[in-house]
Amino acid sequence: MPSPHPETHRTHRIGWLRAAVLGANDGIVSTASLIVGIAASNAAHAEIMLAGVAGLVAGAMSMAAGEYVSVSSQADTETADLARERRELDADEPHEKKELAAIYVMRGLEPSLAEQVAEQLMRYNALEAHARDELGISATVSARPVQAALTSAATFAVGAFLPLLIVLVAPAVHLVASVITASLLFLALLGMLAAQTGGSSLVKGACRVTFWGALAMGLTALVGSLFGTVV
């Protein structure tokens, strides 16, 4: 009998993929929007570059800090839940076994089979069984604060560098149009790459990031143009 082919799943990519896409998307959108807004106010080329570089550094640090704090909070919650579950297992293991069996019954198993499954899984690793099936915590999707922070900061910096590169090479007279066009192209490619990595529709992935990017750049260009004529 031939051995079954191993299946390839994408859930193990959830943590770093979310942080990477969020970081790169924010890097492109926020830096391009900042550049477009400053350029629309008739600022000098050096001022536009300075604003873009400052936005890159500040944004990368903000993304790292924000991801670390938020994911650390998630990790703290998971740790607290696991500690509580460990205490409950030590205090009343038979009750916890019934609780686990009830979960399997709700998922479609016969009560007798559910009891057998719960007993065998708890004999192998009781805390892991309850963490996975009662709390929804597994190694695949557990919180990793440092990984999320570093990934977000690095990808933000890469994303932010792209519109800055356009500022360096584009003619001053076409600066705003060049940054907007190139940034939307970068966003579309990013959306397609994220969709490909995650196994979803390329068109959907490209459209949802370019729409919000275009809206952000359009609004900041409007604000820059209005305040540039007033100040």
C-alpha positions in Angstrom: 0.0 0.0 0.0 1.6 3.3 -1.0 2.3 5.8 1.8 0.1 8.9 1.8 1.6 12.0 0.5 2.3 14.7 3.1 -0.2 17.5 2.9 1.1 21.1 2.8 -0.8 23.6 4.9 -0.3 27.4 5.4 -1.5 27.9 9.0 2.1 27.9 10.2 2.7 31.1 8.3 -0.1 33.1 10.0 2.1 34.8 12.6 4.9 36.1 10.4 2.8 36.6 7.3 0.4 38.9 9.1 3.2 40.9 10.5 5.1 41.0 7.2 2.2 42.1 5.1 1.1 44.7 7.7 4.6 46.1 8.0 5.2 46.4 4.3 1.8 47.7 3.5 2.0 50.4 6.2 5.5 51.2 5.0 4.4 51.9 1.5 1.1 53.6 2.3 2.2 55.8 5.1 5.5 56.9 3.6 4.1 57.4 0.1 1.1 59.4 1.6 3.5 61.5 3.6 5.6 62.2 0.6 2.6 63.0 -1.6 1.2 65.3 1.1 4.4 67.2 1.6 5.1 67.4 -2.2 1.5 68.7 -2.8 2.2 71.6 -0.4 5.0 72.8 -2.8 7.8 71.8 -0.4 11.4 71.7 -1.6 12.9 68.4 -2.7 15.2 68.2 0.3 12.3 68.7 2.7 10.3 65.9 1.0 13.3 63.5 1.3 13.7 64.5 5.0 10.1 63.9 5.7 10.2 60.5 4.0 13.3 59.4 5.8 11.9 60.5 9.2 8.7 58.7 8.4 10.6 55.5 7.6 12.6 55.5 10.9 9.6 56.6 13.1 7.3 54.2 11.4 9.6 51.2 11.7 10.1 51.8 15.4 6.4 52.4 15.9 5.5 49.2 14.1 8.1 47.2 16.1 6.9 48.6 19.4 3.2 48.2 18.6 3.5 44.7 17.4 5.7 43.7 20.4 3.2 45.2 22.9 0.1 43.8 21.3 1.5 40.3 20.7 3.0 40.3 24.2 -0.4 41.0 25.6 -1.7 38.0 23.6 1.2 35.8 24.9 0.5 36.9 28.5 -3.2 35.9 28.1 -2.2 32.6 26.7 0.3 32.0 29.6 -2.3 32.9 32.2 -4.9 30.6 30.6 -2.5 27.7 30.5 -1.5 28.3 34.1 -5.2 28.2 35.1 -5.8 25.1 33.1 -2.8 23.4 34.7 -4.2 24.2 38.2 -7.6 22.9 37.2 -6.1 19.6 35.9 -4.2 19.2 39.2 -7.3 19.9 41.3 -9.9 17.9 39.5 -8.7 15.8 36.5 -11.9 13.7 36.2 -14.0 16.8 35.7 -11.5 18.1 33.1 -11.7 14.8 31.3 -15.5 15.1 31.2 -15.2 18.7 30.0 -12.9 17.6 27.1 -15.2 14.7 26.2 -18.1 17.1 26.1 -16.2 19.2 23.6 -15.7 16.2 21.3 -19.4 15.3 21.6 -20.3 18.8 20.4 -18.0 18.2 17.4 -19.9 15.1 16.4 -18.4 12.1 18.3 -20.5 9.5 20.1 -20.3 10.0 23.9 -18.5 6.7 24.4 -15.9 7.4 21.7 -15.5 11.0 23.0 -14.7 9.6 26.4 -12.1 7.3 25.0 -10.5 10.0 22.9 -10.4 12.4 25.9 -8.9 9.7 28.1 -6.1 8.8 25.6 -5.2 12.4 24.7 -5.0 13.3 28.4 -2.9 10.3 29.1 -0.5 11.5 26.4 -0.5 15.2 27.3 -3.4 16.5 29.3 -2.4 20.2 29.2 -1.7 20.2 25.4 -5.1 18.6 24.7 -7.0 21.2 26.8 -4.9 24.0 25.4 -5.7 23.0 21.8 -9.3 21.8 22.1 -10.6 23.9 24.9 -8.6 27.1 24.7 -7.7 27.1 21.0 -4.0 27.5 21.7 -1.5 25.6 19.6 2.2 25.9 18.7 1.2 26.8 15.1 -0.7 30.0 16.0 0.8 30.9 19.4 2.0 34.5 20.0 5.6 35.3 19.2 6.2 38.9 20.2 9.9 39.3 19.1 9.3 37.6 15.8 6.3 39.9 15.1 8.2 43.0 16.1 11.3 42.3 14.0 9.3 41.2 11.0 7.0 44.3 11.1 9.9 46.7 11.5 12.0 45.2 8.8 9.2 44.9 6.3 8.0 48.5 7.1 11.5 49.8 6.3 11.6 47.9 3.0 8.1 49.1 2.1 8.9 52.7 3.1 12.2 52.7 1.1 10.3 52.0 -2.2 8.5 55.4 -2.5 11.7 57.1 -1.2 13.5 55.5 -4.1 11.0 57.1 -6.5 11.6 60.5 -5.0 15.3 60.1 -5.8 14.9 59.2 -9.4 11.6 60.9 -10.5 11.7 64.4 -12.1 10.4 67.0 -9.7 7.6 68.1 -12.1 6.2 64.5 -12.1 7.1 63.7 -8.5 3.5 63.3 -7.1 2.2 61.3 -10.0 5.3 59.1 -10.0 5.1 58.3 -6.3 1.4 57.5 -6.5 1.7 55.3 -9.6 4.7 53.4 -8.4 3.3 53.0 -4.8 0.1 51.6 -6.1 2.0 49.1 -8.3 4.1 48.1 -5.2 0.9 47.6 -3.2 -0.6 45.5 -5.9 2.5 43.3 -6.1 2.5 43.0 -2.3 -1.1 42.1 -2.2 -0.6 39.4 -4.9 2.5 38.1 -3.0 0.6 37.9 0.3 -2.3 36.1 -1.5 0.0 33.7 -3.2 1.7 32.9 0.1 -1.5 32.5 2.0 -3.3 30.6 -0.8 -6.0 33.0 -1.7 -7.1 35.0 -4.8 -4.4 37.1 -6.4 -6.9 39.6 -7.7 -8.6 40.0 -4.4 -5.3 40.4 -2.6 -4.1 43.1 -5.0 -7.4 45.1 -5.0 -7.9 45.3 -1.3 -4.5 46.9 -0.6 -4.4 49.2 -3.7 -7.9 50.6 -2.8 -6.9 51.7 0.7 -3.5 52.9 -0.5 -5.1 55.0 -3.2 -7.6 56.5 -0.7 -4.8 57.3 1.8 -2.6 59.0 -0.8 -5.5 60.9 -2.3 -6.6 62.3 1.0 -3.1 63.4 2.1 -2.5 65.0 -1.3 -5.7 67.0 -0.8 -4.7 68.0 2.7 -1.2 69.0 1.5 -2.6 71.0 -1.4 -5.1 72.9 0.8 -2.7 73.7 3.7 0.1 74.4 1.2 -1.9 77.2 -0.3 -3.0 78.6 3.1 0.2 78.6 5.1 
